[in-house]
């Protein structure tokens, strides 16, 4: 499991830099909080995992639905509202006001089909909040197919009948270097020696992640990002 996709299986916690996945986790949380106001009515999270981001939308939507594959490793013992592929949802057309999709487009050999399906299940004027990964390591081989620029995201969305409302960049080049560094450190903290390495590795997580977070903020370049969180509106 990659660090990025691991977010789908973990509960959100923004202020825990001593944890393995904090650097990426708090960035996606911050991005979701920026776009939270666009969500409304009934929300469908496609590829929901264990619904770790549902608390962010509490009070903003009337109901938080989730669908995922029955074989998904990110369910964490939870049961979604429906078992389905991203490209074929078992809901009537125009059933939802908001559709959310995170950390899943890279796994689809035809990502445009998922966007078409989101368009189908949304009501006219409904909102799509979709993450387009741009710069992360190869993961979950052989089911890792694509990376996306913001221009590719715009093309795919407009082709399916959406109008882009907002782009929110998630992380930058320094965050990308930090994630690779943390992943390397994490490999030390396994096996029978973990009883000895756990505390030193947690201290390293804390120091390294705060350092790379600072560098990412100071030297951020919007052309080099981990992902784009895009808000789009269904035309009509």
N, C-alpha and C positions, 0 to 999 in steps of 0.2 A: 504494500500500500504506500503510495507517495504521501509526502507531507501535505501537498495541496488537497488531494482527494480525501485525506484523513479527516478533514474538517467536516465532511458530511456525516461522520460517525461520532463526533464528539460534542459535548455540551459546550456552549459558548461561555467564555470567561475572559474578559478583556484585560484584566490587570494581574496577570500571572506570568511574568517574563522568565521564571525559572522552569516553566513547562516546555516540553519539546516543540510544540506547534504554535507557540504564542505569537511569533513574529508575523506569520501569515494570518493566524486566526483574528488578531485584533484589527488587522487591516480590512479584512472582509466585513467584520462587524461595523467598523467605522463607515465603510462605504454603504452598507445596508441602512445604517442610521441616517445617512444623508438622503437616501431615496425613499425612506419609510413613508413620507407624506404622500407619495404618489399611489401607494397601495390603498385599496378601498373595497368594501363589500366582501364577497366570498373569494378567497384566494386559494389557488391550486399550486402547490409546490411539486413540480415534476422532477423526479429523481430525489425525493425528499430525505432519503436515509432515515435517521432517527428523529427528524424534524428539529435539529439543534438550533435553528434560527427562528423558530416560531415565537419565542418570547419577545423578539424585536418588534414584531407586528401586533403584539397584544394591545387591544384597545384601538387599533387602527383599522382592522378588518373584522367583519362579523363572524367569519368562520375560517379556520386554516385547514384546508384539505391537503392530503399528500398522496402521491402515487410513486411506485418504484417497482423494480423487478423483484420477483419472488426470490431470485438467487442473489440479490444484492448483498454484498458483504458489509454494507454500511447501515443496515437496519438496526443493529445493536440490540436485537431482541424485541424491537418495537414492530407493530403491524401497521402498515399504511392503510389509508382508506380504500385504496385500490391497487392491485398488482397489475402493472401494465408497462409496456415499453413507451419511451418518450414520443415515438412517432405514431402511436395508436392508443389514444386515451379512451376509456370506456364511459365517456360522458357525452351528453347531447350537445349539439352545437349551441353556443351562446349561454353556457351554464355558469360562467364565472366572470367576475369583474376584474380580477388580477391574476396573472400567471407569473410564477417565480421559477427560475431555472439557474442553478448554481453548480459549477464544477462538473458539468456533464456533457457539454457539446463536443469536447475533444474525443469522447468515446463513441461518437456516432459517425458511421461511414458516410451518411447523407444528412448533415446537420440541418439543411434547409427543410427537410421533412418534419423535424421537430418544431421549427418555427411556423410552418404551415399548420401544424396541429394546434399549436398555441393560439394561432389566429382563429381557428375553427371554434375552439371551446370558449373563446372570449366573446362577451357581448359587444355590440358596437360602441366605440369609444373606450373600450377596456384597456387596461394597462399591462404591458409585458415588462418584467424586470429580469434581464438575462445577462449572465456573465459570459464574456468571451475571453478565454485564456490566450495570452500572447507569448509569455516567456516563462515556462517551467520545464523541469527535466522530463525526459521520456519516462513514462510510468505505466503500470498495469499492462505491460506488453502481452499480447499483440493488439490490444484494444485501444490504443492511443493513436488517433488519426490526424488531428489538425491543430494548428495555432491560428489566431485571428488578429489582424490589425483593426483599429477602429473603423477604417475605410471598408474592410471586408465585412465588418459587423453591419455597417450602414447599408451596404449593398444587399446582404441577405435579408435584412429586415424590410427594406423598401420593396424588394422583390416579392415578399410575402404579404404586402399590404399594410405595413406599419409605417408610422411617422416617428422618427427619432426625436425624443424630448430632451434627453440629458445623457451625457457621458460622465462617468466617475472613474478615474484611474485608480487601480489598486496596486500599491507598491511600485518600486522602481528597481534599477539595476543593483543598487546596494542591498536591497532586500533580497534580490535573487542570489547574490553572492552569500549573503547571510544564511539563507535557507540551505544552500549547499554545504556551508561550513557546519551548521548545526546538524545536518544529516550525517556528516562525517563524525562529529563528536558522539552522536547517538549510537553509532556502531561500536563504540568502546563500552557502552553501558548494557551489555548483554551477557547471557550465560552465567556460569557459576561465580565469576568474579564480580558480579553486579553488587554484591554486598559491600565490596570495597570501593567501587567506582561511582555508586549512586550519588553520594553527597558531592564529590568533586565535579561530576558532570553537571549536576544541577546548578552549581556555582558558575560553571562555564556557560551554561545556557543563559543565566541571568546577565553576566558580563557581556557576552557576545551579542545577545539579542538587543540589549539596550544600546550597544555601540553601533550595530548595523541599523537600528531604527533611527538613531541620531544622524548617521551619515546619509541615510535614505531621505531624510527630511531636508538636510542642508544641500545635497547635490541631486535632488530629484529632477529627472528629465522625463516629460510626459511622452516622449517618443519611445522610451524603454520602460515598459511597465509589465508587471506580472499578468495583469488582466484588465479588461474594461468592464465595468458594470454599466449596462445600457438600459435606460428607461425608454420605452416606445409605446405609442398609442395606436390602437387599431382604428384605421380610417373608417368613417361611416358611423 
